Amino acid sequence: MLEEFITDFKAWAESFGAKPNGVNCVYRENVKDDAFTKGGAYFGFIQPDEAPSGSYHDFSLVVFPDDERGKWLVSLCVGSLGFKEDYDLAAQPGIRRLFAKLVSENGYNKPSFLDIETPLPKAFVSKEPNFVNFVKSYSSVISACEIIDPTTIEGQNKVKGFLATYAQIREWPTNKALRDAVQKGIQDALVKKDEKDDIQEVTTLLEHRKYVVLQGPPGTGKTRMTKLLASGMKAKTFFTQFHAETSYADFVWGIRPTLDSDQLKYESRDGVLIQSIKYAINNPQQKVILIIDEINRANLSNVLGPVFYLFEYQMDASDVVIKLRNDLELNAPPSNLYVIATMNTADRSLAVVDFALRRRFAWYTLWPKAIQSPRFMHNYYDAIASIFEQYASDEELNLQPGQGYFLADSEEEMKKRLKYEIMPLIKEYLTEGLLTSAKTPSQTTLRHKSKRNYSFEFGHLLYCSLSR
């Protein structure tokens, strides 16, 4: 079985553009009987200017097999001689993210790929008894890895995914057919999560916690998700959108002047919170959802005031009574009332959300992702996403335009959206000193037989991405 797998492994690599024997990589293996007993069995690829045996530098793609039909380990490793040319590559957050997408709960991704000193966690290594032997010499230099069953399609796809990702960062593919094969290899291995998974998770979270904030970059469907949740729960919906001038009187209760008489008069007006509470009290058999859009745009201490106390997780009826208005006092919200709020993580002008709110609400993040729709412009989305994944810091990922920006009825419409919506947004980020690694000319050395240096500006990066 091992020989057959290795044959397939080499064929997969060639389908991704690998040219062994020093052209763009070197194939190595040690699967002799004594290698298994000594804990050193492996096969994989290293850089083209490394020797065919002995210690080596930089990133390699290595599979550690087991000769007793046990679980194997597929991994991205750094040679025992450390970094020679790949230090800058390892420092790019995008490389770590590429492999993080492949790694499931059966794998491990180091927080920093520059770290070649810290061994794999004992809890991970102990998942498989045979791991103690065959990774004991390599544990500290493994950057990303996954436990796989080589006899299953899932396990084989995971190996192909690691191999395809390695091919991508080494730029093995030199034509569209090879690039398409790489992308398919990666897609088949991804830890997939679709919108139905998000809806189910948030529904469960909402049922359990009752007060949830959906946060994420612009265009990720946060407001759409709230409507889908309300529809799925068959709930009566109340909606409000916060802004800088939203007040307690707007949201909870206040008095306002009437303008339809000669004399100045004031009347009591219920805010959307009291409206939803009253409805929930009068209709105890129906679920009620209050949607608060852009919750972080208002001064929450001023808007909520003493109402903060009501949104206490697992708070049963208590002796503390909150007066919302003269004829409405509560010691707990109605049990059939739920609150869903949305928050745009890319809005840099907003103050930090009150810690009191963070403690009382559960938080769920929606990230940009490709969607299945005839209107979804995959090539434009992939171009923008690849730049953010490779160059953005973890904090700057909150700025990536979501999938909603890439829904268009024609190529012409998408080009206009890119010109008049997406690029002005990117320009604003760059003006604020964000995404500097994609803006400032930086040098990336690609280790091929012929070395090439590139100085990138964001616009050039986008052009290159769209031209692939």
Secondary structure, 3 states (H helix, E strand, C coil): CHHHHHHHHHHHHHHCCCCCCCCCCEEEEECCHHHHHHCCCEEEEECCCCCCCCCCCCEEEEEECCCCCCCEEEEEEECCCCCCCCHHHHHCHHHHHHHHCCCCCCEEECCCCCCCCCCCCHHHHCCCCCHHHHCCCCHHHEEEEEEECCCCHHHHHHHHHHHHHHHHHHCCCCCHHHHHHHHHHHHHHCCCCCHHHHHHHHHHHHHHHCEEEEEECCCCCHHHHHHHHHHHCCCEEEEEECCCCCCHHHHCEEEEEECCCCCCEEEEEECHHHHHHHHHHHCCCCCEEEEEECHHHCCHHHHHHHHHHHCCCCCCCCCCCEEEECCEEECCCCCCEEEEEEEECCCCCCCCCCHHHHHHCEEEECCCCCCCCCCECHHHHHHHHHHHHHHCCCCHHHHCCCHHHHECCCHHHHHHHHHHHHHHHHHHHHHCCCCHHHHCCCEEEECCCCCEEEECCHHHHHHHHHCC
